[in-house]
Amino acid sequence: MSHVISNSSLRKANRLSEPLVYLNGNIVPRNEARVSVWDSAFQCGDAVYEGLRVYSAGVFQLHEHVDRLFRCARAIGIAVQPSPEEIASAILGTVRANGVSKDAHIRITITRGEKIKTGMDPRIAAEGGPTIVIIVESKPPAFPKSGIKLITSSIRRTPAECLDPKLHTCNQLGQVLAKMEANNAGAQEAVMLDVNGFVAETNSANIFILTGKRLSTPKRDAIMPGLTRALVLRLAPDFGWNVVEENISLADLYTADEVFITGTVNEIVPVIDVDGRRIGSGKQGPGATALLARYLEIANRDAVRF
């Protein structure tokens, strides 16, 4: 799969200080990266996506993210024509074209493609195949590693019997509404409960609680089990932590020694307050501090170079 970058596009992007965007095989300036109003993502939110992070050593967990992207696309019936290897190459090519070397975020979106006419029937998508967009932007983690505040959202996380949360799709209205509640309350994130009232995840991240040497995290029932979450579960024994995936109540959250959230965009972030309750000492805890240091070591060591 070729990646076409025209000299005029590069000159225009440099003049306007705009990021370059991959769009269906071409790399163009941001102001030329346009998707049709007939596209399935615009019409129905019918698309899958992944977010990746760029470190000084390269793109971390590149192939794991591409693998999940293809699995989710297959699960909802989007036939991605380029191979996983070609998509990975396109991601690296877009990073190189933008000249970023660290503290950057990548978002790749694959939609079902442009529709022939309006409607939710996936059979009316045009024969041109899926729309593929790769955005690379300078974007360090947004949350301070000194700790953030959470509130509990009134919006419940969608259960698997309604829409499997393991599908990384662009249908994110529930999370958006939860984030609005956090914004209105002066918090950085919102805790979303499952339909039984147990903690699921925040609007954008997985959640862990550490009490003594016991590290707990919600079961996979109503969450997107993230790649950072999986890495934390693998690393936990190195710190002498006993890992338990279980139902977690708000009381468990309030009384934990440490709480932290995990995700590709913001890495590992301590939580110092939930619903006005101070967590632990009210400061970044030693567990999250040590875990973050180990995570960054691995991210810079194992990243795929561009």
N, C-alpha and C positions, 0 to 999 in steps of 0.2 A: 504494500500500500504506500504510494508516494505521498510526500508532504510538500505541496507547492507553495513557495514563498516568493512573491514577485518583488523586484527591486523597488517598484513604486509603492507597494504596500509597506515595505520596510522604511523607506524615506518618510512616508506619511506618518507612520507610527512613531518614528523617532522625533519628528517635528512636533507632534501633538502629545508626546510622552504618554502614549496609550499602550496598554498591553496588547500583545498579539494573541489572537484566538484561533484555535483549530476548528474549522467548520467543514465537515464532509470532505476531507482530503486536502483542503486549502488552509493556509495560515494567513489571516487577514487582520488589519487593525480593528480595534474594538468597535469603532463607529461603522464598520462595514460588516460586522458579525450580526446578521439578521436572520431570524427564523420566521417562516411564514405563519400568518394568523391561522392557516389551515393545518398547522402541525398538531399532531396528536397530543403533545405535551401542553400546548396552549388550549386546545379544545377540551381535554379531559384529564389533564395531569397524568397522561398515559406514558410513563417513562421511568427509567431507573437511573441511578446516579451513584457516584463514589466521590469521597473527598480524600485527598492524599496530602502529605506534607513534605516540603523540600528542606533538607538539612544541608550543612556544608559538604557532607560526603555524598549526597545524592538524594534520591526519592526513597523514602522508607516504606517497606511492605508493598512495593509496587505490584508484584505478581499476585500477592494475596488479595489486594484490592481488585485487580483485574479479574481474578478468578471469581470473586463474589459478584462482581458486576455481571459476568456472563451467566452465573447461576441464577441470579435474580431475573435477568432478561429471559432466560429459558423458562423459568417458573411462570412468567406471565405471557409467554408465547411470542416474544420479540425475537426474530431471527437476525442475529448480528452477523453481517456478512464478512467483515474483516475478522481475522483470527485473533485470539488473545495476544499472541506475539506481536501482531501488527498494531494492535491497540496500545500495548506497552511501548512499542517503538514510537508511536505517534505522541504519547504522553511525554517521553523523554525529548523528542524533537521539539515539542512546544515549549518545554522548559528551556532548552538551549536557545531557541529563537528569541525568548524573552530576556535572556541574559541574566536570570536570577541565580544566585548561588546559595542562598539560605533564607530562612524565615519567609517562605512562600507557601501558598496554598494552591492546590490543584483541584478543580472540580471537573469531572467528566460526566456528561449526561448523554444517554442514548434513548431517543424517543421511538415510538412505533413508526414515525414518519409522517409525511404530509398527507392529509386526507383529500379525497376527491370531492367530498361535500361534508357538511356538518353532520354530526351524529356520533354516538358512542360505539357503534358497531366496528370492531377492529378490522373487519373485512373491507371497509371502505378506505383504508389507507392506500395511498398510491403505490405503484409498483416500483418506485424509486428506492425503496428500502428505508431503513431507519435513518434518522437524523443523528449525527454524532458531533458533539460540541465539547471542546477541552479548553478550559479557562485556567490561566496561571496568573496569579496576582501576588504582589508583595503583601504579606499578611501574617505578622507574628501572632502567637497565641494571644487571645483577647483578654483572658482572665488573669489576674495577678496570682502569682504562686504563694503570696502571703495568705490567701484564703478568700472565699466568696460567701455570699449569703444566699440561701434558698428559701422559697416559700412553697407551700403545698397548693397545687393547682386544683381547681374544681373540675377540670377536664380529665376524664379517665383515659388511660392508655387503651387503645383498641385491642380487644382480645382476639386470639387466633380464630375463634369461631366466626368472627365478623370479617377481619382482614388480617392475615398473618403479619405480625410486626417484624418478622424476619425478612420480609420483602423490602428492600431498600429502594422504595419508589418515591416519586416526586409528589405523592399524595400526602402532604404534611400539615394539613389545616389544623388538626388537633394540637400538634406541637406548636404551631404558630400562635394559636389562641392561648396556650399555656404560657408561652413566652410573653405575651401581652400582659397576662396577669402578673408575671414576675416584674416586668417593667413598671407596671402601675404601683407595685408594692415596694419598689426600690431595691429589688433583689436581682442577682445576675441570672439565676436559673429557677425553674419551677420543678418541683417533684411531682411526677405523675403517678397516681396509684392505679392498680388494676381494678377490675370490676368487683373484686372481693375486698377492696380496701387495703391491700398490701402494696408496699412500695414496688414500683416497676423500674422506672428510670427517670432522668430529668428530661426536659424537652429536647435535649441534644446529646445526652451522654449517659453512659452506664454509671452505676453508683455502688460504692463499697463502704462497709463499716468495719472498723477494727476495734475490738474490745479485748484487751489483754493480748493473747496470741491467737485469737480467733478472728479470722477474716471472713466476713459474710458478704454475699452478694445475691440479689434476687435470682430466682430460677429463670429459665429461658422462656417461660410461658407467655409473658406479655412484654418482651423486650426485643430490641435488635441486639443480639450478642456481638458486640464489637470486636475488632481485631486487637485493640488496645486492652480490652477486658480479657481476651484470651491470653495475651502476653502476661498480664498481671497474675492470672491464675497459674501460669507456668512458673513465674518467678517467686510466688509466695513461699514455697518451701525453703528457698534460699535464705529467707529472713526468719525462718522458724515459725511461720504462721500456719495454722491449720485452716484449710479452706472449706467453707460450707456454702453450697448454693441452696437457698431456702427462702421461705416466705419471711419478709421483713416488715414489721409494723412501724408506724410512726414513733411509737414509744421506744423501739429498738434504735431508731435513728437518733432521737433526742438524747438518749443515754449512752451512746457509744463514746469510746475514748477518742476515736478519730473517724471522720467521714471524708471521703474524697470521691471525685467523679473522674471518669476516664473517657477519652475519645481522641481520634486522630487530630482534630482541629486544635484542641486546647491541651492535649497530652494528659497529665495527671495534675488535678487541681484540688487542694484542700478545701473543705467546707468548714467554716467557723461558726455559722449560725443557721438554724433551720426554724422557721416560724417564730423568730424571736427568742429561741432557746440557744444559749451558748453551747457549742460542742467542745467537749474536753476543756482545754485551757483557754479556748477562744483564739488560739494562734495556730499557725502551721505546725502539725505534729511531726515527731521524729520518723514515724512509719512512712508517711507520704513523702517526706523529704528524702529519705533513703531510697524509696522506690523510684521517685522521679530521677534521681541521679543515675540509677541503674538503667532506667528506660532511655535516658539521653545517651548514655554510653553505647547501648545496643543500637539505637537509631543511627548514630553517626558511624558505627562500625559496620552495620549490615545494610546500609542504604545502597540502592542501585545507582551507580554513577551515571551521570549524563554528560 
